[in-house]
């Protein structure tokens, strides 16, 4: 199987330390749902500036309806607060909530936000759709999102230093997908967002999955890896990581198994450094 990898991990609290991971860190690959972080960043910016109210209600009626990732498409609830829509994106990468929030702020605004924080080549290029890209006609972006591992760690660094609103970190801490790099941290996927000693959850991550794509990016602190699910971070160290794999989507399942094994091995390396 032909694989392309982009991986990068650095200490956020020891900036002079060498990278923990550095494998084709500048290679731009498809990142599936990871690009939704830029949408969350723009929504959070508007909430903090007062341009947008957290209790404003948004409706799935008339939105670009999409199934797959998420919960809202199977819920009876027709409208949510903006804050709850963001929580759904953070927790279960909710595709319908993503499209509703994109209708609210617009792709151009998301692109401008990314440029303002120096995110490129990290980009969110499109809405989410059930229709295969090959069937969507001319002008359809080639993928939902793309980035290099270095640019993803740059976004995480901006989150760590406050350039990106901490609201984004709160939403990331709800993520239930700990199947990739984060599997090595031994946290409870459904209850790992307790606040650590530095005032932040020990783990905040976002994943992206699609045919031939696996991506996991996040910030992990020293309180992670106990397996208790409670988090006991002391704030003494934190690592920002991004690991992205792309391969031909018609490859057999054993190829995916190899990707997942390697992603978890990267997580083990990060865990060992933290401890």
C-alpha positions, 0 to 999 in steps of 0.5 A, a space after each residue: 500500500 502506498 501511504 503518504 504521511 505528515 506528522 509533527 509534534 512539539 512541546 508547547 511548554 518547552 519551545 526550545 526542545 526538538 520536535 517529538 515527531 517530524 515526518 514530512 511535516 510540510 506535506 499538504 494532505 487531505 484532512 477530512 473533518 479536521 478543517 472544521 476547527 477553522 469554522 469553530 474558530 470563526 464562530 468562537 471569535 464572533 461569540 467573544 466579540 459579541 457579534 454573535 450571541 451564544 443563545 442564538 438559535 439555528 435551525 436544520 430546516 432548509 440546511 444542506 442535509 447530510 447524514 454520516 458523522 453526527 447526531 443532529 440528523 437523527 434527533 427530533 430537535 429542529 433548532 439548537 443554540 449556536 453554542 450547542 451546535 458547536 458542541 456537537 461539532 466538537 463532540 461527534 464532528 456533526 456534519 449537519 451542525 457544521 453545514 448550519 454553522 457554515 450557512 450562518 458565517 459563510 465559507 469566505 469568513 472562515 477563510 478570512 479567519 484562517 488567513 488572519 491567524 496564519 493557518 494556511 495551508 490549513 484550509 476548510 474548502 467546502 460544505 459537507 455533502 452526502 453526494 460523491 465529489 465526482 458527481 457534484 459538477 464543476 467547481 467542486 473543491 477536491 476535498 473538504 479540507 487540507 493541511 500540513 502537519 506543521 500548519 495544524 500544529 500552528 493552529 494548536 499553538 495559536 489555541 494554546 497561546 490565546 490567538 484562537 479562542 479557548 472556546 475551541 479547546 472546550 469544544 475539542 475536549 468533548 471529542 468522543 473519537 479517541 481511536 487514533 493517536 489519542 488511543 495511546 493516552 488511555 482516556 475514557 472516550 466519553 468522559 475525559 474533559 475534566 479540568 487539569 491543574 493548568 485550568 485546561 482539559 488534559 486532552 483536546 483533539 479533533 479527528 478526520 476520517 474518510 475513504 483513504 484519510 485518517 487524521 488526528 490533531 490535538 493538545 495533550 497534557 501530563 495529566 493524560 494516560 492514567 486510564 482513569 478518565 478523570 484527568 489530573 493534569 499539573 500543567 507542567 508540560 503539554 504537547 501539540 501533535 498532528 498526524 495525517 495519513 492519506 492512501 488510495 481509498 480502494 486499498 484493502 482493509 489491512 492497509 487501514 489496520 496498518 495506518 491505525 497501528 502506526 498512529 497509535 504508536 505515534 501516540 505511545 511515543 508522545 505519552 512516553 515523552 510526557 511521562 
